[in-house]
Amino acid sequence: MRIRKLALIASFVLFFSPALLAADTYTIDMANSMVSFTVRHMLINNVRGNFRDFSGTLTYDPQDVTKSGVEVHIKSRSIDTGNQDRDTHLRSADFFDVDKFPEITFKSTSIEKSGDGYILHGPLTMHGVSKDLAIPFSITGTVKDQRGGTHLGAEASLTISRKDFGLTWNRAIEGGGVLVSDEVKIELGVEASKQ
């Protein structure tokens, strides 16, 4: 009787153990994820680009997404707009100054529910400047692959002011206006694999 009672207590403790109820850890799959941006050029056209080298981890609690979190590291040198001369300029001290500031980082501090999605809060550090952002995002789902591995999908988009991060280089164009807009639209598509 006593052994049965101890086994019942042990089962109860194991079932409700915080370690077992903790969020799962996922690693961002760079090959199947994207960090892209769009900037208005000369007021008439959008220039699009990506960062090709990044890494990160997500902690995901499917029972309560607000208890989840994310940390991302982006290599600023990996910027790619499809134009070598432009990319060289973007890596220079006029823009990202990649030798001095080799990484762009984000680490969440909290997540809140918002309608059908969520808002991720935390500091983005870029070009030596940290600024707290609120990033709307949605979980696109989880799926198991043929080997039994679990994958998580998420999408986010936001618009930032590059001047907020000290990226102020510009040039006036004839007839008014500037060469590069201040607003930068960022889009994130993340696929992450459970560790």
N, C-alpha and C positions, 0 to 999 in steps of 0.2 A: 504494500500500500504506500509506504514511504517512498520507495523507488519510483512508483508511478507518479506520485505527487511531484517529486523532484524533476522527473522527465517533463511533466506538464509545465512546470515553472521555466525550465530551460528552454522549452519550445517557445513559450510566450516571449521570453527575453530575446531569443534569436529572431523571432518573427518581427518584433518591433524594434530591433537594433537600429540605431541611427546609421551605422555603417552600411546596412543593407538598404536603407531607405534613401541614402544619399544620391545626389545627382550622378549620372554617368558621365565619363570624360570621353570627348571626341577630338580627333585631330583633323584639322582642315586638309582636304585633299586638293592640293594646288592644281593638279592636272584637270580637275573637273570643277574648279571654282573660278570666279573672276572678281577683280577689283578694277572697275572701269570709271572713266570720267568724261564729261563733255564740257567744253568751254567755247563761248561765242568768240569768233575771230573776225575782226574788222566790221563788226555789227551785222554781217550778212550771212555768216556760215558757222556751223558747228564743227569744231575739231574734236575728234574722239581719241581716246587713248586708254591704255591699260598699264597696270604694274604687273610684271611677269614673275616676280620673285617675292613670295610672302609665305608666312607660316602662322599657325595659331592653334589654340585649343578652345574648346567649348565645354562647359559643364552644363548638362541638360537634365532637368527634372521634369519628366512628362506629366507628373501629377500636379505640379505647380511651376509653370515656366518662369514665374517671377523669382524663383529661387535658383535660376540658372545664371550663367555668366559667360563672358568671352574675353580672350586676350589675343591680340593680333599684332604681328611685326611685319612691316613692309619694307623691302629694300628700295630706297628712293632711286638708286642707280638703275633699277629695272624698268623705269618709265619708258613707254613705247607708244609713239603716236603714228608710226609708219613712215616717218621722215627723219633720216639720220641727222641732218643739219639742225632741225628743230629739237630733236631729242638731246643733241649735244648742248644746245643753248639752255634747255630746261634743266640739265644736270649742272650747269655752271652756277657761279655765285649770283647771277641775275635772278635765278629762280630757286631751285632746291638746294644748291650748294652741297652736292652729295658727298664731297670729301669731308666737309665739316659736320654734316648732318646725314649720316648714312641710313638712318632708319626713321620710319613713320610708325608710331605705335598707338594702340588704343587698348584700354583695359576698362571693362565695365565696372561700375560701382553699384548699380541697381537696375532692375527691370520692373516696369509697371504695365498692367493690362490697359489696353486702349481700344475699345470697340472689338473688332474681330482680330486685332493684332496686338502688338506690344510696342513699348518704347524702351530703348536701351539708353541708359545714362552712363556717362563716363568721360574722362579726358582724352582728347585726341592730341598727340604731340607731333608736330611737324615743323621743320625748319627752326627747331629750338624753342618753339612756342607751344604751350599747352592751353587748351581751351575746352571747357566742358560742353559736350554736345548731347542733344536728345535725338536719337536715331530711331525712326519708326521701322519696324520689321515684322515679318510674318514667318512662321514655321510652315514650310511647304510639305513636311511629312517625314516619316521614317520608313525604311524598307530594308528587308533582308536580302542579301545576295545569294548566289547559288552555293556559296561555301558557308553560309550561316552568319556572315558578318552583318552588322547593322550599320546603316548609313542614315544620316540626318540632313535635311535640306532646309535652308533659310534664305530669305531675300530681304534686302533693305535698300532704301534710296534716301538721299538727303541733298540739300544744297548748302554750300558753305561760301563764305567770303574769303578769298585767298589773302586779302589784306589783313584779315584777323590773325594770320599766321606769318606776317612779315613778308609775304610774297607780293611786293609792290611794283616790280618792274613793269613799265609800259611805254608806249610811244604814241603820240598824237597822230591821227591820220587826217589827210586833207579833207576839208568839208566838215570837220568836227568829229568828235568821238575818239576812241582809242583802239589800239591794235588788238588787245586782249581784254575780255570782260573780267570784272571782279568776281562775279558769281561762277562757281564751279559745281556742276551737278555730279554727284557720285552715285554709282550703282554697284551693289554687292550681290553676288550670287554664290552661295556657299554650299558645298557638299562636304560633309565631314564623316569620318569613320570612327566607330566606337573602338576604344582601346581595349 
